């Protein structure tokens, strides 16, 4: 029988699983949708057990695929949505629904942390999405549950526990809690002591580390008569970077999904970039990465299509955008539909079009929107490059990598080579690579990447175009300051 590994991606909307053989071929896929629990505005939760049940359903469906009939699962690893709080009691049972990364109830707790520690903590900004504010919210508003708290884990850690019985957290996900020191890779328990957290920390492991086998109960339920090795896994952004081959210092990833991410590998664990640039541990032992986030990247494009181009598909919208000129005939768009993360960290700022005039047409509006999304990502990239040298090369994934016009626009704006993947599988590929390395198929992650990842055409920057984009970008950067107060006034009109 041929051995395969599984990459399990625990997202917010679905569990996605891929099966890959030693040659890097994706043999089968499955997907199971997840439900979001929103009891009131700003609250986003999920039942941890629903993740486990979805993973079991997804694996069972995968095993029924024709390509899997003569295959044996030798290893499994995970990519997981970050930051979500899963509080467990002494019997390792969830005390409540998980509070997710996109839950915004913790503004009060973020301010408490800032009052005590300043605007950054362990080189990271203090934002509602992180795990520490969620712990403080539970401590303040659910004291009975807090008293029963024995240990906290993150989403994929809970699923891994249900499959193996092992309670642990790996470094790339732990870095998103605001409690892990990225430099020495230990829990900063002094912070916890100042906040009266108690001893609630799980043990820490490496992303590629073996943490156990499927339990006998799990094997029986799935109809398996062999052991399946389980490896710790990684945070979704780190696994997405690994799955794109972004694993070495100075390599950069541009990911345009619902949100947008610029991620760049670094070696200086003590750098503090400021400007709401995040700093997390990678899934590779000695690599960290800086990351900037645009909250409404692909989401801005979705809004554009639904609002102005309901009868066209996305390719049609991008073709229209290509018919306009650089700068969209003097029109700029800021993608602040849901506030903005990097660099402003402002949940209340809203988007705008600046420069509308009597001859503005639909092509200009489409191009300005695409350019505005790209400018926001370039803003993160430019802050990171101030602290780095060399390698102006970006691996592009997600919706922005599916269109040659947008890929060339990225190259021209960033003034960097932009390269898409030939075959894109997202964070699940990174998870599968961790399993492949864990079971010993490869001597290094670099060797694994060489086998599993293939790249497409290289888009070279046009220097004249970049100089023109740079002028528009410098105006774009001024819009936030000019519209911030106006936005607040609009939001406060009763």
PEFENLIN-V261433 format. One record per residue. N is the residue number from 1. PHI is phi in whole degrees, -180 to 180 (* if undefined). NEAR is the number of other C-alpha atoms within 8 Angstrom. Layout:
# PEFENLIN-V261433
N,PHI,NEAR / N,PHI,NEAR
This chain:
# PEFENLIN-V261433
1,*,5 / 2,-84,7 / 3,-82,10 / 4,-134,13 / 5,-118,14 / 6,-110,15 / 7,-108,18 / 8,-108,16 / 9,-105,14 / 10,-92,14 / 11,-94,9 / 12,-87,8 / 13,-101,8 / 14,-163,10 / 15,-97,17 / 16,-120,14 / 17,-129,15 / 18,-125,15 / 19,-113,14 / 20,-130,14 / 21,-94,12 / 22,-68,9 / 23,-87,7 / 24,86,9 / 25,-83,8 / 26,-82,9 / 27,-92,10 / 28,-161,11 / 29,-140,10 / 30,-146,11 / 31,-147,9 / 32,-130,11 / 33,-73,8 / 34,-118,11 / 35,-103,6 / 36,-101,9 / 37,-105,8 / 38,-126,9 / 39,-75,6 / 40,-160,5 / 41,-55,5 / 42,89,8 / 43,-96,12 / 44,-134,13 / 45,-134,12 / 46,-145,12 / 47,-80,9 / 48,-55,13 / 49,-66,7 / 50,-65,9 / 51,-65,12 / 52,-61,11 / 53,-63,8 / 54,-67,12 / 55,-63,12 / 56,-62,9 / 57,-63,9 / 58,-67,14 / 59,-65,11 / 60,-60,9 / 61,-65,9 / 62,-62,13 / 63,-65,8 / 64,-86,8 / 65,-64,9 / 66,-58,5 / 67,-68,8 / 68,-102,12 / 69,-67,8 / 70,-114,7 / 71,-114,10 / 72,-125,9 / 73,-78,10 / 74,-94,11 / 75,-154,15 / 76,-138,16 / 77,-145,15 / 78,-134,16 / 79,-117,18 / 80,-136,13 / 81,-54,13 / 82,-86,11 / 83,75,13 / 84,-63,13 / 85,-86,14 / 86,-119,16 / 87,-86,13 / 88,-115,14 / 89,-87,12 / 90,-65,9 / 91,-97,5 / 92,61,8 / 93,-100,7 / 94,-63,10 / 95,-82,11 / 96,-165,7 / 97,-59,10 / 98,-70,13 / 99,-94,13 / 100,-87,12 / 101,-60,11 / 102,-96,6 / 103,-81,13 / 104,-117,10 / 105,-75,8 / 106,-103,11 / 107,-57,9 / 108,-61,7 / 109,-71,11 / 110,-61,12 / 111,-67,8 / 112,-59,8 / 113,-67,11 / 114,-62,11 / 115,-60,7 / 116,-91,6 / 117,-121,8 / 118,98,8 / 119,-78,7 / 120,-128,10 / 121,-139,10 / 122,53,9 / 123,71,11 / 124,-118,13 / 125,-67,11 / 126,-101,12 / 127,-130,9 / 128,-59,12 / 129,-68,10 / 130,-72,14 / 131,-78,13 / 132,-56,9 / 133,-59,13 / 134,-67,13 / 135,-60,9 / 136,-67,10 / 137,-63,11 / 138,-63,11 / 139,-59,9 / 140,-81,7 / 141,-107,6 / 142,-132,9 / 143,-60,9 / 144,-68,6 / 145,-67,9 / 146,-60,9 / 147,-63,6 / 148,-89,9 / 149,-69,13 / 150,-107,11 / 151,-157,13 / 152,-112,12 / 153,-134,14 / 154,-108,13 / 155,-49,15 / 156,-67,11 / 157,-64,12 / 158,-67,13 / 159,-62,13 / 160,-62,13 / 161,-61,11 / 162,-67,9 / 163,-83,10 / 164,-125,12 / 165,87,9 / 166,-96,9 / 167,-103,11 / 168,-163,11 / 169,-141,14 / 170,-96,13 / 171,-67,16 / 172,-66,14 / 173,-80,14 / 174,-61,11 / 175,-63,14 / 176,-92,13 / 177,-95,11 / 178,72,13 / 179,-125,14 / 180,-99,14 / 181,-81,11 / 182,-69,14 / 183,-76,6 / 184,-107,5 / 185,56,8 / 186,-133,8 / 187,-65,8 / 188,-89,9 / 189,-72,7 / 190,-66,6 / 191,-63,8 / 192,-60,11 / 193,-64,9 / 194,-67,7 / 195,-107,7 / 196,58,6 / 197,-78,8 / 198,81,6 / 199,-91,6 / 200,-118,9 / 201,-91,7 / 202,-78,10 / 203,-68,7 / 204,-106,9 / 205,-137,10 / 206,-77,10 / 207,-63,15 / 208,-90,12 / 209,-75,9 / 210,-71,9 / 211,-117,10 / 212,146,10 / 213,-107,10 / 214,-53,12 / 215,-67,9 / 216,-59,6 / 217,-63,6 / 218,-66,9 / 219,-58,13 / 220,-64,9 / 221,-65,7 / 222,-90,9 / 223,73,6 / 224,-101,8 / 225,-113,6 / 226,-142,5 / 227,-78,9 / 228,-122,10 / 229,-78,13 / 230,-117,15 / 231,-118,17 / 232,-58,17 / 233,96,15 / 234,-156,16 / 235,-65,13 / 236,-60,12 / 237,-67,7 / 238,-66,13 / 239,-70,17 / 240,-62,13 / 241,-66,14 / 242,-60,15 / 243,-67,17 / 244,-104,14 / 245,80,9 / 246,-90,13 / 247,-135,11 / 248,-115,8 / 249,-53,9 / 250,81,11 / 251,-73,12 / 252,-131,12 / 253,-117,15 / 254,-117,13 / 255,-118,12 / 256,-116,15 / 257,-114,11 / 258,-55,9 / 259,-99,12 / 260,-124,15 / 261,-134,13 / 262,-111,14 / 263,-129,12 / 264,-133,14 / 265,-71,16 / 266,-137,12 / 267,-114,9 / 268,-87,6 / 269,-69,8 / 270,-105,7 / 271,-66,6 / 272,-122,7 / 273,-76,11 / 274,70,7 / 275,55,8 / 276,58,13 / 277,-83,15 / 278,-83,11 / 279,-138,13 / 280,-128,12 / 281,-77,13 / 282,-81,13 / 283,-77,16 / 284,-87,8 / 285,-56,7 / 286,-112,6 / 287,-125,14 / 288,-119,14 / 289,-143,13 / 290,-99,13 / 291,-146,13 / 292,-113,16 / 293,-128,13 / 294,-102,15 / 295,-66,12 / 296,-121,15 / 297,-94,14 / 298,-58,12 / 299,-62,10 / 300,-66,12 / 301,-68,10 / 302,-60,8 / 303,-61,8 / 304,-57,11 / 305,-63,13 / 306,-65,8 / 307,-86,7 / 308,-114,7 / 309,-133,10 / 310,-61,8 / 311,-94,4 / 312,-105,8 / 313,-92,9 / 314,-64,7 / 315,-62,7 / 316,-64,8 / 317,-63,12 / 318,-70,13 / 319,-65,8 / 320,-62,12 / 321,-59,14 / 322,-67,10 / 323,-79,7 / 324,-86,11 / 325,-99,9 / 326,-54,8 / 327,88,12 / 328,52,13 / 329,54,9 / 330,81,7 / 331,-119,13 / 332,-120,15 / 333,-126,14 / 334,-108,13 / 335,-86,15 / 336,-98,12 / 337,-66,9 / 338,-126,10 / 339,79,13 / 340,-147,15 / 341,-92,13 / 342,-113,12 / 343,-98,11 / 344,-88,8 / 345,55,10 / 346,-124,8 / 347,-77,8 / 348,-107,8 / 349,-65,14 / 350,-128,10 / 351,-75,10 / 352,-160,8 / 353,-107,9 / 354,-117,7 / 355,108,7 / 356,-61,8 / 357,-146,5 / 358,-63,4 / 359,-103,4 / 360,-63,9 / 361,-121,6 / 362,-64,8 / 363,-64,12 / 364,-64,14 / 365,-63,12 / 366,-64,13 / 367,-68,16 / 368,-60,14 / 369,-67,15 / 370,-62,11 / 371,-66,12 / 372,-63,13 / 373,-59,15 / 374,-69,10 / 375,-61,11 / 376,-62,11 / 377,-69,15 / 378,-64,10 / 379,-61,9 / 380,-62,15 / 381,-60,11 / 382,-68,8 / 383,-65,10 / 384,-68,11 / 385,-68,8 / 386,-61,7 / 387,-103,7 / 388,-134,7 / 389,-128,7 / 390,68,5 / 391,20,6 / 392,-92,7 / 393,-136,10 / 394,-127,12 / 395,-89,13 / 396,-107,15 / 397,-133,15 / 398,85,9 / 399,-61,10 / 400,-72,12 / 401,-101,12 / 402,-100,8 / 403,-140,10 / 404,-66,7 / 405,-61,8 / 406,-71,11 / 407,-63,15 / 408,-67,12 / 409,-62,9 / 410,-60,11 / 411,-60,15 / 412,-72,15 / 413,-69,14 / 414,-74,10 / 415,56,12 / 416,-148,11 / 417,-65,12 / 418,-121,15 / 419,-130,14 / 420,-85,12 / 421,-85,13 / 422,-69,8 / 423,-132,7 / 424,-110,7 / 425,-119,7 / 426,73,10 / 427,-60,16 / 428,-60,18 / 429,-66,14 / 430,-60,17 / 431,-63,20 / 432,-63,18 / 433,-66,15 / 434,-62,14 / 435,-68,18 / 436,-63,14 / 437,-69,14 / 438,-63,12 / 439,-81,9 / 440,95,7 / 441,-65,8 / 442,-133,9 / 443,-82,8 / 444,-154,7 / 445,-66,10 / 446,-61,8 / 447,-65,9 / 448,-63,13 / 449,-61,12 / 450,-61,8 / 451,-87,9 / 452,-88,10 / 453,-119,13 / 454,-127,9 / 455,-108,9 / 456,-97,8 / 457,-64,6 / 458,-87,8 / 459,-100,10 / 460,-90,10 / 461,-72,14 / 462,-96,9 / 463,-64,8 / 464,-64,6 / 465,-62,11 / 466,-61,13 / 467,-62,8 / 468,-71,9 / 469,-59,12 / 470,-61,9 / 471,-65,8 / 472,-67,10 / 473,-62,9 / 474,-65,8 / 475,-73,8 / 476,-53,13 / 477,-65,7 / 478,-85,8 / 479,-65,9 / 480,-56,9 / 481,-63,7 / 482,-75,8 / 483,-107,9 / 484,-57,9 / 485,-67,8 / 486,-62,8 / 487,-62,11 / 488,-61,10 / 489,-63,8 / 490,-61,7 / 491,-69,6 / 492,-98,6 / 493,-74,5 / 494,-96,2
